[in-house]
Amino acid sequence: MAKPQRYFGSAVSSMDAKNRITLPAKFRSKFPAGADGKILVYVMPGPDFRHLEVFDVDGGERRVEELTGGQGLPNDQQRQRQYLLSLVEQVEVDSQGRILLPKQHVEYAKLKGEAIVSGAGDHLQICDPDEAKVEQVPVNLDKMDPAQIAEIFNGAMPKQG
């Protein structure tokens, strides 16, 4: 079984008047092409703050599976999952490395032109720079306290014992 792709780092990109955003080359090169040579990605609203999440095909399928599961959940939770699934879009990366973002996704993430594209492990996040400032999204090293970095790093490391 292939190891899942990992996305890290960040870059600034721009969205054109047709809601197409160019995926930075350092990320785009990691997306696997299908047998037909096309690169498909999943785009969906992100949790916690107004941003979009972009998954490669394998990661997108895993996320959809997570949302599809949970049979027997209380009706309101199941309806919320179904609504979120209705907002998942599979889009093709064009020959210039752009993806077309659905209008409702652009409005949700408050994207206006320039956008921050950052790696989030198994997927990318796309957010508006102003929204990142309001939500204090750590997309810029000068906004992070060294103690925060240590806390994040130490929380990710297995306990030595």
ABEGO torsion letter per residue (X at the ends): XBBBBBBBEBBBBBBBAAGBBBBBAAAAAABBBBAAGBBBBBBBBBBGBBBBBBBBAAAAAAAAAAAABGBGBBAAAAAAAAAAAAABBBBBBBAAGBBBBBAAAAAAAGBAGBBBBBBAGABBBBBBAAAAAAAGBBABAAABBAAAAAAAAAAABBBBX
